[in-house]
Amino acid sequence: MDPEEYIWKDRKRIIFGLPWSFTRYRLLSDKLIIDTGLFSRTEDEIRLYRIVDITLRRSLWERFFGLGTIRCYSGDQTSPEFDISHIKRPKEIKEKLSEMVERKRNERRVGVREFMGVDDAYDDIHDDFENI
């Protein structure tokens, strides 16, 4: 993959805010790639339109080193929840990711209900009628 295609990339940072870990994040126009491991590597790919919710968390330690963790919830079967941990410029990246997710969801005309199972949708409708 050509580095020019990346909108953003960073590494998980651990000691003193330095990138001494084997987790790498890459954001492309339509997906987020989380690559982990040194000898045995795993590459997880999450399509942006499948991300449902994004939360920014910053512990005291992270704030001290100018880092943050973005927690994402998705409709992806293999990664329903994942963290983009200890990254630089977390607020800026969260906003960029949020904008891109919204754009991709609109392009694909995907709503949150698309990720609900049929049983979940039925239960919600059934509960609504019971409350009338």
HELIX and SHEET records of a PDB file:
HELIX    1   1 PRO A    3  GLU A    5  5                                   3    
HELIX    2   2 ILE A   15  GLY A   17  5                                   3    
HELIX    3   3 LEU A   48  ARG A   50  5                                   3    
HELIX    4   4 LEU A   60  PHE A   64  1                                   5    
HELIX    5   5 PRO A   90  ARG A  108  1                                  19    
HELIX    6   6 VAL A  112  PHE A  115  5                                   4    
HELIX    7   7 VAL A  118  GLU A  130  1                                  13    
SHEET    1   A 4 TRP A   8  ARG A  11  0                                        
SHEET    2   A 4 THR A  23  LEU A  27 -1                                        
SHEET    3   A 4 LYS A  31  THR A  36 -1                                        
SHEET    4   A 4 THR A  42  ARG A  47 -1                                        
SHEET    1   B 3 ILE A  51  ARG A  57  0                                        
SHEET    2   B 3 LEU A  67  SER A  74 -1                                        
SHEET    3   B 3 GLU A  81  LYS A  88 -1                                        
END                                                                             
